[in-house]
């Protein structure tokens, strides 16, 4: 218990540090991050995750997942982006419980929302950081067993690098994240799988976004 509290305290310090960074750093002026600017983009995410639950029915869940998420953003102030999106995810899942191994394919719906603080270092290169909330609900089908369901909730603060090759086009990639994740996995003939964890470090999955800039920031001077 003490170890868990210490880890939670450590991650909370990282989160507070990131929040201070968001509010303290002054960014270079860039038209694409001015108030009134809008982004319309698409995000691509791929990665491998492993979750374990220790209890009456020990289970391990391994996912190889991919998601695509269209998103819209509006700059509510200079350097401040409010973003919302709704995506679709597909994952190949391996569920292990004692000597019972099951493989299935899961499809999920992924609504998400986030606030971004843009910190530009030049007219083309910068960083975006801020809090995010992510929720996913999915179903898995298996020919020999009952269908299963998965719910996942993630929240935290992440850091992305972004590049604007032109005034109207931007590209970003995930670098670092501090967050909390909780997952519930249910199968009819097994004990429900529940797992939660804190994490902090370099992003462990591919997370890319390409977006079109329009509105105020897309206009030539």
N, C-alpha and C positions, 0 to 999 in steps of 0.2 A: 504493500500500500504506500509506504513512504517513498519507495523508488518511483512509483507512478506519479505521486504528487510532485516529486523533484523534477521529473521529466516534464510534467505539465507546466510547472513554474518556469523551466528553461524555455519552453516554446512560447509561453506568454511574454517573456522578456524579448524574444525575437520579434513577436508580433508588435509589441509596443515600440521597438526600435524602428520597424518598418513604417509604422504610423507617423512617428516623429520625422522620418525621412520624407514622407509624402508631403507634410505640411511645411517643412523647413526649406527644402531645396527650391531655388528660383530657376525656372527654365528659360532658355533662349527663346526669343520670339519666333514663331513659325505660323504661317497662315493656316496650315492644316489642323492646328489645335486651337483656333480662335473660337470664341463663343458664337454659336449659331451654325458651326460646321457640322456636317452629318457624314457618317460612314455607313456603307452597305457592304457587308463582307460575308465571307464563308470561312469557317474554321475546320481544320482537319486534325484529328487526334488519334494516336495509335500507341499501344503499350501493353506491357505484361504486368499483372498484379497477382499477389498471393496473400490470402487471408486465412487465418487459423482460429479455430474456436476450441477451447478445452473445457469439457464438461462430461455429462453422462455419455454423450455420443460425440466423441472427438471427430472433427471434420476439418478438411483443408479444401479451399476453393482456389483454383488457378484459372485466370481469365487471360485470353489473348484477344484484345478488343480494338475496335475501330469505330470512330464516330465522325459524323459530318454535321455541322451546325451553322446554318445561316443566322446572321445577327444584324441588328440595326443599332446605330449609336447616334447620340446627339450631345453636343458640347453645351452644357448648362452654364459654363463660365470658361474664360481663357484657361486652357490646360486641363480642364475637368470634363471627362467623358462619361456619360451614363449609357450603359449597354444592356441590351436584352436580346435573347435568342432562344430558338427552339430547335433541337436537333434529333437525330436518329442514330442509335448505336447498334452494332452487331458484335457479338463476342462468341468465341469458342471456349466452352467451359469444361473443366475437369473437376469433378466433385469426388473426394475420397473420404470415406468413413470406415475406419478399421480396415477390413479387407475388401470392402465394397467400393468399386470404382465405377463412376458413371460419367459419360461424356455427352454433351448436349450443345446446342446452339441457341443463344439468347438474343432476342430483339428488344430494344428498350427505347423509350421516349425520354428526351433530355432537355427540360427547360432550364434556363440559367439566367442570372442577372449579375451585373458587376458595376463598380465605379472605378474609373481609372484616372490617375494623376499622371500627366505626360511631362517628362523631364527631358527636354531637348538639349543636345550638346552641339548640334550644328543644324543647318537648314534641311538636312536629309536624314540625320541619324539621331536617335534618342532612346529613351526608356519609358515604359509605362508600368505603373504599379498601383495596387489598390486591392480592396476586399472583393471577394466573389462568393456567390452561393450557387451550388450545383445540386440538382436532384434528378435521379433517374429511377424509372420504374420499368421493369422488363419481365418477359415470360420466356421460359425455356421449354422446348419440346424434346421428348425422348421416346423412341418407338416402343421401349419395353417397360416404361414407368409412367406414373402420373406426371402431368405438367408441374413445373415449379415456378415460383415467382421470386423476384429480387427487387429490393428497395435499397437505394444508396443515397446518402446525403453527405455532401462535402462543403466545407466552408474554410476560409482562410485569407491569406494575402499572398499574391504572387508578383513576380517581376518579369517583364518581357522586354526584349530588345526590338526596336522597330526601325524600318528603313523606308524612305520615300524616294523611289527612283524618278518619279515625276510628281507634279502638283496634285494629280488626280488618282494616283495609285500608291498604296502602302502595303508593306509586308511586315509581319511580326512573328516572333518565335519565343516560346517560354524558356526562361533561364533558371529561376529559383522560386521556391514556394514554401510557405509555412502554413500548415493547415491541420484540420481535424476531419476524419472520415468515419462514417458509421454505415454498416451494411447489415441487412437482414435477408437471409435466404431460406425459403420454405419449400420443403418437399412433403407430400402427403404421408409417406411412411417413415419419415425420419424426424428427429428432434430439430426444431428450427435452429438455423445457424445464425449467430449474431457475433459481429466483430466490430471493434472500434479502435482507432489508433491516431496518435499525433505524428506528424512528420515535419521535417525541416531539412532543406538541402537543395542541391541542384535537381532540376526537373528530371524525372526518370522515365519520361515518355516523350514521343514526338508530339509537339503541339504548335501547329502553324496556322497562320491566319492571313488571308489576302483580302483587301478591301478597297472599295472605290470611294473617293472623297468628293462630296458635292455640297452645295450650299455656299455659305460665306467663304470658307477656306479654299474653295476650288477656283475662285475668280482671280484672274490676273490683276496685278497691281496697275 
